[in-house]
Amino acid sequence: MIKDQAKKKIEQLSKELEEHNYKYYVLAKPSISDYDFDMKLEELVKLEKEFPELLLSDSPSQRVGGMITKEFKAIKHEYAFLSLSNSYSKDDLKDFDERVRKGVAGQIEYVCELKYDGVAIGLKYENGKLVQAVTRGDGEQGDEITTNAKTIRAVPLRLSPPSKGGQGGFSFPDKFEIRGEVFMTRKTFDAINKEKAEAGDALLANPRNSTAGTLKMQDSAEVARRKLDCFMYMLYGKELPFKNHYESLKEAKKWGFKVPDYISKCKTLDDVFEFIDIWDKDRHKLPFDIDGVVIKVNSYEQQKVLGFTAKSPRWAIAYKFKTETASTILEEITYQVGRTGAITPVANLKPVKLGGTTVKRASLHNADIIEKLDVRVGDTVYVEKGGEIIPKIVGVDLKKRPSNAHKTKYISECPECGTELVRGEDEANHYCPNEWGCPPQIKGKMSHFTSRKAMNIDSLGEETIEMLYEKGFVKNIADIYELKKYKEELMNIERMGEKSVSNLLAGIEESKQVPFERVLYALGIRHVGETLAKKLARQLRDIDSIMDATEEQLTATNDVGGQVAKSLIDFFSEKKNIELVQRLKKYGLQFESQTTQLTQSTKLTGLTFVVSGVFTKFSRDDLKAAIEQNGGKVAGSVSGKTSYLLAGENMGPEKLKKAEKLGVKIIDENEFGEMIK
Ligand code: IVH
């Protein structure tokens, strides 16, 4: 393709992608499939790679990330980044309403919005293009996080002008700033924590902290994977073409910003109370966290008259919901040891009712939190149920502190095996380093090894592991494969019987067929979760290559960051781990990837493939990469030029119909594997 053609194609694809992005992420009304969207995006990325001089800073390709921010630059805010004064009762709001009515003449109209519980962000636009994204910081200056903000799909990179394809109304000013809240839905948050738990990493505390952490990540590709979202709530500019706030938000939505519909104009304070009561009751039904309602005077004119205090506008106030809190006595702090040796302090409480359930235990997270709260056994503590499932201690009622309450001294030795604990420089948690001798770590590693997504030995659940360990049959995961030697002894154990022993042994035998990627995951290497194990297995192919890989070779593998590489190197530099792997190899476990190696060749030159559906052996990305590496082309939709439709399960019926109509050959992944063998 010549440069002129490429330029036109890039422009057309960028425009289409931004429109689809808006329909999907802002309006929640997609008009094309995810797959077709991905194909268009891929086409754009490819063209931009071919013609790097045509890559624009507001290209939709920037959303997949990949840029690294070494240091976040400090930027002075053009408009002070004020916060809101808080109120906690309807009486506080009555006072606010009185102050407002004293301050301005005439009718007052309020706009009620939700108070999104995330991280504030300011986005600057010039001539319809996003030019800079900055965090709130200290209110005067914040950090520039433009690269990371571009990965947030709800943040438009270029705006839709009303005259051209926009939806009418005001044109956006040449220069303006819009502010809003970046957040993470609870679903995304839970998924990240699930992955972390599987990889043996410390969990994130809540969606807000997780959002804050994500925005400050250096690798924007990782930010893109975290699927942040963003609601906008306020416009700033020299000459905004509006009379009031409500109008500005409705227009901003038309320009492409994500402005939620949970906004209401209220003429009276009673209307405001009604809005508050509805959302106080229904807030848990929302897919994201809110911590209150924001009430703003609608008219710009009246806002101007009311003005600001040093910290906040006089024309707006936040009403904070009461979090469900209870107070009770902290009876004991115990410490749990996880399978990776991470120590979690747990508060054991005098049972108390909270949000419909009885709470007996609450998380104390780590040593720093205990220190910060200065929480002591015997204290009356406040327990709160936030977005998280496990309640947490948020404070201490110092007035009720018994005179003999001792300052909490965090344990320095493992409560299970007595080994001295360690704490890494950047780690929040203490760890017990005795991984080969500390019972909960050994048992935890075995449970992980046999779990469904790992070796899937369901006849060897936690209780059986506990029993076999206590009776001395197993001391590590490799011992599991020696159990058949002790068939007689096992059958003599109470409640075991012949049937359950043969079930157990059959399950163990079957697990030898489990593919390499799951064996790798089952080893329980820190930071190596299910997805990463899959990637490592696919790319490095066998255990020896992974064991021998240098840090550079590992980090050259997709998605393997420095932390993971270090963890792999540490794991395999331990002699005992190598011995373990050698033993498992000897028992016949899979330590080599069985999937066909997707090699490079020119076998597919001149052929065009459409890939659709879900595959079992390879991922869709692998297949597409293989087509290209072997000289073929990948297209998004079936046409007369399509040579093969590479079909997986659940593929779109339209594609299938079209392929059949045009006589395009339909193949599955096995047939494809044969083609490039
Ligand atoms: S308006 C000048 N509206 O609450 C006032 N803020 O202290 C600008 N927040 O961290 C704020 N939802 O990020 C406004 N609908 C909303 C909001 C909202 C959440 C956050 C804001 C800031 C804090 C206010």
Residues whose N, C-alpha, C, O or C-beta is under 5 A from the ligand:
A	BS01	IVH	L82 S83 L84 E113 L114 K115 Y116 A120 G180 E181 Y233 V294 P313
